[in-house]
Amino acid sequence: MKFNLPINVQSEVKQYDPEVRAMVELQKELEAAKKAPSKPRKPREYRRGNPAQLVPHELYHDDPMEGLHLYQQDVKDISDDTDVRAGHAIVRRLINNDNEMFGIMYYFRYLWVAAWIPELEKDGTRPYVYGISVAFKDNATTRSTVPASFFARNCTERKTTAPIEYMFNQDDMISYTVGRTKYKTKTIIITEDEIKDGYRDEFWMAPSQLHKWNFNNYSSKTRDLCHVLRRFSERVGETVKREEHDSNRNIFDRIYHGDPTLAKCVAGNYSPVAFLNRRNTDCYRNEVDWYIKQILDVTYIGDMGKPKEKFTAFLNNKVMRRYITEICTKVENMYRVECAKRVANFHKFRSLFEQLDYLKHNALELIKIYPDIPVDYLINHMDMLTNARSVMNNYNNAKAATYLRENVPMATFIKLLNDEYTEYVEEEKNSTSYHGHKDYNGRYVLQMVNDTVGMIYGLLDAGHEVTKPRRWRFREWHDHIQGLQWKATNKKEDLPQCLFPEPMKVDDYTFMQPLHTHMLAEWGKAVRNCVGSHGYADRIKDYQSMILLVMVNREPRYTIQCEVQKGEMTVSQIADVCNKSLSIDDRTEVERKLGEAITKREQMLKDDQIEEQRRKLESML
C-alpha cells in the first residue's frame, strides 16, 4: 500500500530515500577530495624511554661530546626500533672508536640494562671488573613488571633454604626526570671484592633470579639477546683471571674461589692418575718418598714376596729417585707459572706424572713375569718402558706368565719388546706424516708382541701346546704363534695335487702343491702372506683356484695362483715374500721355469704310460 505525503512533509523525510542518501555521501567525498592533504603524523621519538648515562660516555670516544652523541644514538636505536616483534628483546653491541665491543645495552619488558668493561689504566690493570646499570620508567605498570630486586648474591656459604640476598631493590634506586618522564636507575661497579663477597653471577645474563629474568633459560623472545650476551661474557672472561677450558663454569669462579692449592692440582680430582687421586689432600707432599708410598699403596702386586721387594727396589733406585725428583721440581715451577697467568690451566699437572705412571706399570708387569729380573735391566730400558703403552696389554694370566718365564729368556723377551719399539721410533723419524703404531696419548703400541702374548694365552687356555719359533725375532715369533693358532682352530684336510703330486725340481727352482691345509698355513707363515687364510684352502678344495708353491735354493719364495679353463692353465698372480710384486723380468723367469716344470711333468706322465703298457704286454706273454 502506498501513501501520498503532503509537499511540506516530503522535504522533511527525503533523507530516507536511498538515492538521496547516496547523492549526499558522494557530495561529501567530492568536497573532502578538494581539501588539501593533511600532513602525516610525526612518529613519537624515544617511545621506549630515554634513560640518561647508563654507560660512561668516555668509553665510546675520547671526545666527551662525541661520546655523548654515540651513546644517545644507541639509546635512540633501541627506543625507536620498529623491526623488532612485539615483546621481544632489543639489544645493541656497544662499540668504541677502535671498533671494539666494550659493552652491551638491551631493553626487555620495560627494563633497560647496560654492562661494560672499563678501560685499561696506565699500568695495564683495570680499575674494576665491569660496570652494570639498570633503568626503567617510574610508573605503576613498569614497577609491577620489572624485578623488585636486582643482582642476587650467590655464595657457597648460603644455605639452600635461606632467602636470596639481593644487592638492591627498586626503593634503593635513584629517581630523576627527563622532560615529563620519571625514571629510576642504578649503576653498580663490580670489583673483585664484590665477586669474592658472593656477587659472582653474570648479572647481564640474570638481573634477577626470577625465571623470566634469567636469560640462561631458553625463550624464543630472548634467543637473539642471549647470543650477544654470551659473546659479552666471553669478552669479560678475557679480561679476568680464569681457568682455561672451563667454558661450562662461571667466568668469575677463579676470582671467587682463588687459585687451587698444589695438592688439589696434583692429588685432587684434577688428576686421573690412580696413585695420585685422593679425596683427602691434606696428606699431600710434593716429595719423592710421598709419591713412592702412594704408588706402592695403590698398586696390586699379588704375591707380596719377591715381586713387591723387586718393585720397591726399582722405585728406590737412585736413577728413579732422581727421575721423580725432577718431576717434583717441574711441579713446583709449573704451579708458580700457572698462578701468575691470567688464563691458567690447573689440569695439565697430570701430564707430568703420566710417563711415570706408564713406567711403573710396565716395569711391574715385567717383574710379575720375571721376579728375578735385575733392577739395572729395567733402568737401562726406561725409555721403552716410559713411551710404550702397556708392554703386556694386561695379558698377565698365570698360564701365559708361566709360559714366558719358562720358555722365553728374560733378556730375549725384553729384546723383542725393545726391537719392536726401536723399529717404530726409527720409522717415525724417517716419515714426515707418521700416524701408525701410536695411541691417542702418543704412546707406541707394541702390537706384534702384544698379539703374540695374547695368542699364547688363548692357546694355553684351550689346552694346546705352544712350541718355540726357529728364531727369536718379534715378527717371526708372532707368525709362528699365529700359525699354531690357525692350526688349532682349523681342521687338517688334504688338498688335491693334480699338477705336481710330488715336488718338481727345475734347476734351483722346486714347484709343488700343498699337501693339506696346515702345510698351506705353514707356507703362508714362511713367506708372510695371507695364502694360509682368507679362504684359499676352500678355493683349492673346490677346484676354483690352483695354488703352486715355489722354493728357490731350498728357501720358500714365490706363491703362484692359477686359473684353469677349457684345459688351459693361466697364471693370474705371482707374489714374492711379503706379497711383494715381481718385476717384469722376474715374472717372466718364474713363468719360464714353471713351463719347464710342466713339460717335465708331461714327459713323466708319458714315460709312466709307456712303462704301464710294457708291464701289461709282459704279463700277457
C-alpha positions in Angstrom: 0.0 0.0 0.0 1.3 3.4 -0.9 0.6 6.9 0.6 0.9 10.3 -0.9 2.6 12.7 1.6 2.0 16.4 1.8 4.5 18.6 0.0 6.0 20.2 3.1 6.4 16.7 4.7 8.1 15.3 1.6 11.0 17.8 2.1 11.4 16.6 5.7 11.6 12.9 5.0 13.6 13.0 1.8 16.8 11.8 3.6 15.1 8.4 4.0 15.3 8.0 0.3 18.3 5.7 -0.6 19.0 7.6 -3.8 19.1 10.9 -1.8 21.5 9.4 0.8 23.8 8.1 -1.9 24.0 11.6 -3.5 24.8 13.1 -0.1 27.6 10.7 0.5 29.1 11.3 -3.0 28.9 15.1 -2.4 30.8 14.7 0.9 33.6 12.6 -0.8 34.0 15.2 -3.5 34.3 18.0 -1.0 36.8 16.1 1.0 38.9 15.4 -2.1 39.0 19.2 -2.8 40.6 19.9 0.6 44.5 20.0 0.8 46.0 16.7 2.1 46.9 16.7 5.8 50.5 16.1 7.0 51.3 12.6 8.2 51.5 12.3 12.0 55.1 12.5 13.1 56.2 9.3 15.0 56.9 9.8 18.6 60.7 9.7 19.4 62.1 7.7 22.3 58.8 5.9 22.8 60.5 3.2 24.9 62.3 5.8 27.0 65.5 7.9 27.1 67.4 6.9 30.2 70.4 9.1 31.0 74.0 7.9 31.1 73.6 4.1 31.6 77.2 3.8 30.2 80.2 6.1 30.8 80.5 8.3 27.7 84.3 8.3 27.6 84.2 4.6 26.7 82.7 5.5 23.4 85.2 8.2 22.4 88.0 10.3 23.9 86.0 13.4 23.0 83.2 13.8 25.6 80.7 15.4 23.2 81.3 12.6 20.6 80.9 10.0 23.3 77.6 11.6 24.4 76.4 11.6 20.7 77.3 7.9 20.2 75.6 6.9 23.5 72.5 8.8 22.6 72.4 7.2 19.2 72.5 3.7 20.7 69.6 4.6 23.1 67.6 6.0 20.2 68.2 2.9 18.1 66.8 0.7 20.8 64.0 3.1 21.8 62.7 3.7 18.3 63.3 0.2 16.8 60.4 -0.7 14.6 61.8 -4.0 13.2 61.5 -6.0 16.4 58.5 -8.2 17.1 56.2 -7.3 20.0 57.6 -8.5 23.3 61.0 -9.5 22.0 64.2 -8.1 23.5 66.1 -5.4 21.7 69.9 -5.4 22.0 72.9 -3.5 20.7 76.6 -4.1 20.9 78.5 -1.0 22.2 81.5 -0.2 20.0 84.3 2.2 20.8 86.3 4.3 18.3 88.7 1.4 17.8 85.7 -0.7 16.5 86.0 -3.0 19.6 83.0 -4.2 21.6 83.3 -2.9 25.1 79.7 -3.5 26.3 76.1 -4.3 25.6 72.8 -2.5 26.1 69.3 -4.0 25.8 65.7 -3.4 26.5 63.2 -6.1 27.6 59.8 -5.9 29.3 60.2 -2.1 30.2 63.7 -2.7 31.7 66.9 -1.1 30.3 70.2 -2.9 31.1 73.7 -1.9 30.1 77.0 -3.5 31.0 80.6 -2.5 30.1 84.3 -3.3 30.5 86.4 -0.5 31.9 89.4 0.8 30.0 93.0 -0.2 31.0 94.9 2.0 33.3 98.4 3.1 32.5 99.9 0.2 34.5 97.9 -2.3 32.4 95.3 -3.1 35.1 91.6 -2.3 35.2 90.1 -0.1 37.9 87.2 -2.6 38.3 86.0 -5.8 36.7 82.9 -4.5 35.0 80.1 -2.0 35.4 76.4 -2.5 35.0 73.3 -0.2 35.0 69.6 -0.8 35.1 66.8 1.7 34.5 63.0 1.9 33.9 60.2 4.4 33.7 58.9 5.1 37.1 55.2 4.3 36.8 52.8 1.7 38.3 52.8 -0.6 35.2 56.6 -0.7 34.9 57.2 -1.2 38.6 55.0 -4.2 38.7 56.7 -5.8 35.6 60.4 -5.3 36.2 62.1 -7.2 39.0 61.5 -6.0 42.5 65.2 -6.7 43.5 68.4 -7.0 41.4 71.7 -9.0 41.4 71.4 -12.0 43.7 74.2 -12.9 46.0 75.5 -16.4 45.2 77.9 -17.9 47.6 78.7 -21.3 48.9 78.0 -20.3 52.5 74.3 -19.6 51.9 72.0 -22.4 52.8 69.6 -23.6 50.2 66.6 -22.8 52.5 67.8 -19.3 53.3 66.1 -16.4 51.4 68.0 -15.0 48.4 70.0 -11.9 49.2 70.0 -9.2 46.6 72.3 -6.2 46.1 69.5 -3.7 45.9 65.7 -3.3 45.2 63.6 -0.7 43.5 63.4 1.6 46.5 67.3 1.8 46.6 67.4 3.2 43.0 67.9 6.8 42.1 65.0 8.8 40.8 65.2 11.5 38.2 63.2 13.2 35.4 63.8 13.6 31.7 61.3 16.0 30.3 58.0 14.9 31.8 59.0 11.2 32.2 60.2 9.9 35.6 62.9 7.3 35.7 64.6 5.0 38.3 68.2 3.9 37.7 71.1 2.3 39.5 74.7 1.8 38.4 76.9 -0.7 40.1 80.7 -1.0 39.8 81.7 -4.7 40.3 85.2 -5.2 41.7 87.0 -8.4 42.7 85.9 -7.7 46.3 82.2 -7.8 45.3 82.8 -11.1 43.4 84.6 -12.6 46.4 81.7 -11.5 48.6 79.4 -13.7 46.6 78.2 -11.3 43.8 79.8 -13.6 41.2 76.9 -14.2 38.7 77.0 -12.7 35.2 74.3 -10.1 36.1 73.7 -9.0 32.5 72.6 -12.7 31.9 70.4 -12.7 35.0 69.4 -9.3 36.5 67.2 -11.3 38.9 66.8 -15.0 40.0 63.2 -15.0 38.7 62.8 -17.5 35.8 61.7 -14.9 33.2 64.7 -12.7 34.1 67.3 -15.4 33.8 68.4 -15.4 30.2 70.3 -18.7 30.7 66.8 -20.2 30.4 65.5 -20.6 26.8 62.9 -18.3 25.5 62.1 -17.5 21.9 61.8 -13.8 22.7 65.3 -13.6 24.2 67.1 -16.0 21.9 68.9 -13.3 19.8 69.7 -11.4 23.0 71.4 -14.5 24.5 73.8 -14.8 21.6 75.0 -11.2 22.2 75.2 -11.6 26.0 77.2 -14.8 25.7 79.7 -13.0 23.4 80.0 -10.3 26.0 80.6 -12.9 28.7 83.5 -14.2 26.6 84.9 -10.7 26.4 84.7 -10.2 30.1 86.2 -13.6 30.6 89.2 -12.5 28.5 89.9 -9.7 31.0 89.9 -11.6 34.3 91.8 -14.4 36.0 90.1 -17.6 35.0 90.8 -21.2 34.2 91.4 -22.4 30.7 88.9 -24.8 29.1 86.2 -24.1 31.7 83.5 -22.9 29.4 80.8 -24.5 31.4 81.8 -22.8 34.7 81.2 -19.3 35.9 83.8 -17.0 34.5 84.4 -15.5 38.0 85.0 -18.8 39.8 88.7 -18.4 39.9 88.3 -14.9 41.5 85.7 -16.2 44.0 87.5 -19.4 45.0 91.0 -18.3 44.4 93.8 -20.5 42.9 93.5 -24.1 43.8 96.2 -25.5 46.1 99.1 -27.5 44.7 97.6 -30.6 46.5 94.4 -30.2 44.6 96.1 -29.7 41.3 98.2 -32.8 41.7 96.5 -35.2 44.0 92.9 -34.0 43.9 90.1 -34.6 41.5 92.1 -32.8 38.8 94.2 -35.9 38.3 93.0 -39.2 36.8 96.3 -40.9 37.6 95.4 -43.7 40.1 98.2 -43.3 42.6 97.6 -39.5 42.8 93.8 -39.2 43.1 93.0 -38.6 46.7 89.8 -37.2 48.2 91.7 -36.1 51.3 94.6 -34.0 50.0 95.8 -32.9 53.5 98.5 -35.6 53.5 99.9 -34.5 50.1 103.6 -33.7 49.9 105.5 -32.9 46.7 108.3 -35.2 47.7 109.9 -38.4 46.3 109.0 -40.6 49.3 105.4 -39.5 49.2 105.0 -40.4 45.5 106.7 -43.8 46.0 104.5 -44.6 49.0 101.3 -43.8 47.0 102.4 -46.0 44.1 103.1 -48.9 46.5 99.8 -48.4 48.3 97.5 -48.4 45.3 99.4 -51.0 43.1 98.2 -54.5 43.2 101.2 -56.8 43.1 99.5 -60.1 44.1 102.3 -62.1 45.6 103.6 -59.9 48.4 107.0 -61.6 48.4 109.7 -61.2 45.8 107.8 -59.1 43.2 107.0 -56.4 45.8 110.6 -56.3 47.0 111.8 -56.0 43.5 109.3 -53.3 42.6 110.2 -51.4 45.7 113.9 -51.6 44.9 113.2 -50.4 41.4 111.3 -47.3 42.7 114.0 -46.5 45.2 116.8 -46.9 42.7 118.9 -43.8 42.6 118.1 -43.2 38.9 114.3 -43.5 39.6 114.6 -41.2 42.7 116.4 -38.6 40.6 113.7 -39.0 37.9 110.9 -38.4 40.4 112.9 -35.5 42.0 112.9 -33.8 38.5 109.1 -34.2 38.4 108.8 -32.5 41.9 110.8 -29.6 40.6 108.7 -29.3 37.4 105.6 -29.4 39.5 106.7 -26.5 41.7 107.8 -24.4 38.8 104.6 -25.1 36.7 102.4 -24.2 39.7 104.1 -20.8 40.1 103.8 -20.1 36.4 100.1 -21.1 36.2 99.2 -19.0 39.3 100.8 -15.9 37.7 98.9 -16.4 34.5 95.6 -14.6 33.8 94.3 -17.7 32.0 95.6 -20.7 33.9 95.4 -24.4 33.2 95.5 -26.3 36.5 94.5 -29.6 34.8 97.8 -30.2 33.0 99.8 -31.2 36.1 98.7 -34.8 35.4 100.8 -34.8 32.2 104.0 -34.7 34.4 103.0 -38.0 36.0 101.7 -39.9 33.0 105.1 -41.0 31.9 105.9 -42.1 35.5 102.6 -44.0 35.5 103.4 -45.9 32.3 106.9 -46.6 33.5 105.9 -48.1 36.8 103.1 -50.1 35.2 105.3 -51.6 32.5 108.2 -52.3 34.9 105.8 -54.1 37.3 104.4 -56.3 34.5 107.9 -57.5 33.7 108.6 -58.1 37.4 105.5 -60.2 37.7 106.8 -62.4 34.9 110.4 -62.4 35.8 110.7 -61.8 39.6 114.5 -62.2 39.4 115.0 -59.5 36.8 117.8 -57.2 37.7 116.7 -53.6 38.5 119.5 -52.3 36.3 117.9 -54.2 33.4 114.8 -52.2 33.9 116.7 -48.9 34.4 118.6 -49.5 31.1 115.3 -49.7 29.2 113.5 -46.8 30.8 112.9 -45.1 27.5 111.0 -48.0 26.1 109.1 -48.7 29.3 108.1 -45.0 29.5 106.9 -44.4 26.0 105.3 -47.8 25.2 101.7 -48.5 26.0 101.4 -51.5 28.4 104.0 -53.9 27.1 101.9 -56.8 28.2 98.4 -55.4 27.4 97.1 -56.8 30.7 97.8 -60.4 29.5 99.2 -61.3 32.9 97.3 -64.6 33.1 99.2 -67.1 35.3 99.5 -69.6 32.4 100.9 -67.1 30.0 103.2 -65.6 32.6 104.5 -69.1 33.5 105.0 -69.9 29.8 107.0 -66.8 29.2 109.1 -67.3 32.3 109.8 -71.0 31.4 110.2 -70.7 27.6 111.3 -67.2 26.8 114.5 -66.0 28.5 114.1 -62.7 30.3 116.8 -60.9 28.2 115.2 -62.3 25.0 111.7 -61.1 25.9 112.9 -57.5 26.7 114.9 -57.5 23.4 111.8 -58.5 21.5 110.0 -55.6 23.1 112.8 -53.1 22.5 113.3 -54.2 18.9 109.7 -53.5 18.0 109.8 -50.2 19.9 113.0 -49.1 18.2 111.7 -50.0 14.7 108.6 -47.8 15.3 110.7 -44.9 16.6 113.0 -45.1 13.5 110.0 -45.4 11.2 108.6 -42.2 12.7 111.9 -40.3 12.3 112.1 -41.2 8.7 108.5 -40.2 7.9 107.1 -36.7 7.6 103.5 -37.8 8.3 103.7 -40.6 10.8 100.4 -41.8 12.2 100.9 -45.6 12.9 101.6 -47.6 16.0 100.6 -44.9 18.4 97.6 -44.5 20.7 95.7 -41.3 21.4 98.1 -40.4 24.2 101.1 -40.7 21.8 102.4 -43.9 23.3 103.8 -46.6 21.0 101.6 -49.7 20.8 103.8 -52.8 20.5 101.2 -54.7 18.6 103.3 -57.7 17.5 104.4 -58.7 20.9 101.0 -57.9 22.5 99.2 -60.0 19.9 101.7 -62.8 20.3 101.3 -63.0 24.1 97.5 -62.8 23.7 97.5 -65.7 21.2 99.8 -67.7 23.6 97.2 -67.0 26.4 94.4 -68.3 24.2 96.3 -71.4 23.1 97.3 -72.4 26.6 93.8 -71.7 27.9 92.4 -74.1 25.3 94.9 -76.8 26.2 97.1 -76.6 23.1 100.9 -77.0 23.0 102.9 -73.8 22.3 106.2 -74.6 20.6 109.2 -72.2 20.2 110.0 -70.4 17.0 113.1 -71.2 15.0 114.5 -67.7 15.7 113.7 -65.2 18.4 112.6 -62.2 16.3 109.4 -60.4 17.2 107.8 -60.9 13.7 108.9 -64.5 13.3 107.7 -65.2 16.8 104.3 -63.6 16.0 104.0 -65.5 12.7 105.0 -68.8 14.4 102.3 -68.4 17.2 99.8 -67.2 14.6 100.4 -70.5 12.6 99.9 -72.5 15.8 96.6 -70.7 16.5 95.4 -71.3 12.9 96.2 -75.0 13.2 94.4 -75.1 16.5 91.2 -73.5 15.1 91.2 -75.1 11.6 90.9 -78.8 10.8 93.8 -80.5 8.9 92.4 -81.5 5.5 94.1 -82.9 2.4 94.2 -80.8 -0.7 94.2 -82.0 -4.4 97.5 -82.3 -6.2 96.6 -82.7 -9.8 99.6 -81.0 -11.4 102.5 -81.8 -9.0 101.7 -84.7 -6.7 105.4 -84.7 -5.9 107.8 -81.7 -5.9 109.1 -80.9 -9.4 112.7 -79.6 -9.5 113.9 -77.4 -12.3 117.5 -76.1 -11.8 117.3 -74.1 -8.5 113.5 -74.0 -8.6 111.2 -76.5 -6.9 107.5 -76.5 -7.7 104.9 -78.2 -5.6 101.3 -78.1 -4.4 100.3 -78.0 -0.7 99.5 -81.5 0.7 97.0 -80.2 3.2 95.6 -77.1 4.9 98.2 -77.0 7.6 101.0 -77.1 5.0 99.3 -74.2 3.3 99.2 -72.3 6.6 102.9 -73.0 7.2 103.8 -71.7 3.8 101.8 -68.5 4.4 103.7 -68.1 7.6 107.1 -68.8 5.9 106.6 -66.3 3.1 104.5 -63.9 5.2 101.4 -63.6 3.1 97.7 -64.5 3.6 97.6 -67.7 1.5 97.1 -69.7 4.6 93.9 -67.9 5.4 91.2 -65.8 3.7 89.5 -68.9 2.1 92.3 -70.0 -0.2 92.1 -73.6 1.1 88.4 -73.7 0.3 89.0 -72.4 -3.2 91.7 -75.2 -3.7 89.3 -77.9 -2.4 86.5 -76.7 -4.7 88.9 -76.6 -7.7 88.3 -72.9 -8.1 92.0 -71.9 -7.9 95.2 -73.8 -8.1 98.0 -72.7 -5.7 101.6 -73.5 -6.6 104.4 -73.1 -4.1 107.9 -72.3 -5.4 111.1 -72.8 -3.5 114.4 -71.2 -4.7 117.6 -72.7 -3.4 115.5 -74.7 -0.9 114.1 -71.5 0.6 110.3 -70.6 0.4 110.0 -67.9 -2.2 107.1 -67.5 -4.7 103.3 -68.2 -4.4 101.5 -68.7 -7.7 97.8 -68.6 -8.2 96.5 -70.2 -11.4 93.1 -70.5 -13.1 92.1 -73.4 -15.3 89.5 -73.1 -18.1 88.9 -75.5 -21.1 92.0 -77.4 -20.4 94.2 -74.4 -20.3 96.0 -73.0 -17.2 96.6 -69.3 -16.8 98.8 -67.6 -14.2 96.7 -64.9 -12.6 99.1 -63.8 -9.8 102.7 -64.4 -8.6 103.7 -63.0 -5.2 107.1 -62.8 -3.7 107.9 -62.9 0.0 105.6 -60.4 2.0 103.3 -60.2 -1.1 105.9 -58.2 -2.9 105.1 -57.7 -6.6 107.6 -59.0 -9.2 109.3 -57.1 -11.9 108.6 -58.0 -15.5 111.9 -59.8 -15.9 111.4 -61.8 -12.6 107.9 -62.8 -13.5 109.0 -63.9 -17.0 111.7 -66.0 -15.4 109.3 -67.7 -13.0 106.8 -68.4 -15.7 109.5 -69.8 -17.9 110.7 -72.2 -15.1 107.0 -73.2 -14.5 106.7 -74.0 -18.2 109.7 -76.3 -18.0 108.3 -78.0 -14.9 105.0 -78.6 -16.6 106.9 -80.0 -19.7 108.9 -82.2 -17.4 105.7 -83.4 -15.7 104.1 -84.1 -19.1 107.2 -86.2 -20.1 107.0 -88.1 -16.8 103.3 -88.9 -17.5 104.3 -90.2 -21.0 107.1 -92.4 -19.5 104.6 -93.7 -16.9 102.2 -94.6 -19.7 104.9 -96.4 -21.7 106.0 -98.3 -18.7 102.5 -99.3 -17.9 102.0 -100.6 -21.4 105.2 -102.6 -21.2 104.1 -104.2 -17.9 100.8 -105.2 -19.5 102.5 -106.8 -22.5 104.9 -108.7 -20.3 102.0 -110.0 -18.2 100.3 -111.4 -21.4 103.4 -113.3 -22.6 
